[in-house]
């Protein structure tokens, strides 16, 4: 059996680590400027902790907004807990990183999307990748890539 590099899992781990780093900074220093987050997560994930009425109302996924009012933000290696306001009723939530489907900060047009596929769909994905070409993107929508030196982020 040949060994392969699982780039998908490596990217997901790196993206979840980025979310943890961002939330840890917010926990210590608060949300800077106009930053705010839209976080969509799987409410059926076994480690998600939300009120029964919320899981009844959002049986598949739920998007929460972290902006003007939040409380009790606690960030761990596995996920984060936070109290958010739902119609003037504070509700505690625990959201594991593995349950997050999207993490968006619209103030700076930044977003992460976690794609999940079943193993039996892997062949279909490979076939679809063969069909995706640059020509499918209209010329007017193409943008030149911007190369950023990592040295600019080092202290």
N, C-alpha and C positions, 0 to 999 in steps of 0.2 A: 504494500500500500504506500503510495507516495504522499509525502507531506506537502501541504499547501499553506499559504499565508491567508488567514481569514481577514481580509481588509474590512469587510462589513462590520464584524464585531469590534475590530480595533478602532474604527471610526466612531462607532456608537459609544464605546468606552471613553474615547477622547471627548466626544460631545457632552456626555454626562458629566465628565470631570470639569468641563468648562462651566456647565450650569452650576455645579457645586461651588466652584471658585467665585462665580458672580454672586450667588446667594450668600456665601460666607462674607463677602465684602459688604453686601447690603445689611446683613445681620450686624456687622460691626459698625458700619458708618451710615446706614440709611440709604435710601434711593437718591442718587445724585441728579440734579437738574430735572429734566423732563423725562428721564428714564422711567419706564413702567413695563410690566410683563403680562402677556397673555400666555397662560400655561394650560394646554389641553392634555388630559390624562385619561387613562382607562379606569373607569370606576369599578370594573369587575376584577381588576388585578387583586390577587389574594392578600397583598400587604397594604393596600389602600385603606385608610381609616377615615370614613366620613359618616355623618349622621344618616340614619336610615331613610329619612325623608328626602335627603339629597340623592342617595343611590336609587330610590324609587323614582324620583323625578328625572334623573340622568342615568338610565340603566346601562349605557354603553360607554359613553365618554362625556366629559364635562370640561368646560373652559373656565378658568378662574382668572381674575384680573388682580394684579398686585400693583396698586398705584397710590391712591390718596390715604387709605386707611388699611392698615394691617397691624397685627400684634403677635407677640410670642413667636417670632420667627426663630426656629432652631434648626440648624443645618448639621447633618451627620454624613457619614460616608455612604449610607444606603439611601437617604432621602431627606426630606425636610418636613417639619411641622410648622403650621401657621394658623392663626385665627383670622378669618375674613368675615366681612359683614354681608349677610344675606337678608335684605329687607329689614334693616335695623335690628337684626338678630345675629350676634357674633357666634360663629361656628368654628370649632377647631377641626383641622384637617391634617392628615399625614399622607404625603405623596412620595412614594419611592421613585427614584430616578428611572427605574425600569418600567414604570407605568406611564411615563411622559411620552406623548405622541408629538407634540409641537411645543416649542419655546420661542416666543416672539417678543422682541423689544421694538415696537413700531416707531419709537422716537428717533432711532438711528437706522431704521430699515434693516434690522438684523433678525434672522430667524433660523431655527433648526427644526427639521422634520425627521422623525425616526420612522423608517419604513420597516415593516415586519412582513415576512413571507414565510409560508409553510415550506418544509423541505420538498414536498412534491411539486411545488410551483417553481423550483429552481431551474428546471429545464426550460419552462416557459419564459423565465426572465432572461436566460441566455439567448433564446431565440429572439426575444424582443430587442435585446441590446444590439443584435446584428442589424436590425431594421432601422435603428435610430442613427441618423446621419446629420451632419451640420447643415446640409442643404434644406432640411425641414424648417430651419429657422429663417424667416424672411430677412433679407439683407438689411433693411432699415432697423430691425430689432437687435442685430448683432452689435456687441460692444467689444472694444479692444480690452484685452486682459491687462490688469495693472499688477506689476510685479512689486512686491513690498519686501524690503530687506528686513529680516528678523532682528538685525542689529538695532533698528530704530526703536524696538520695544524693550531692549535691554537697559537696565539701570546702570 
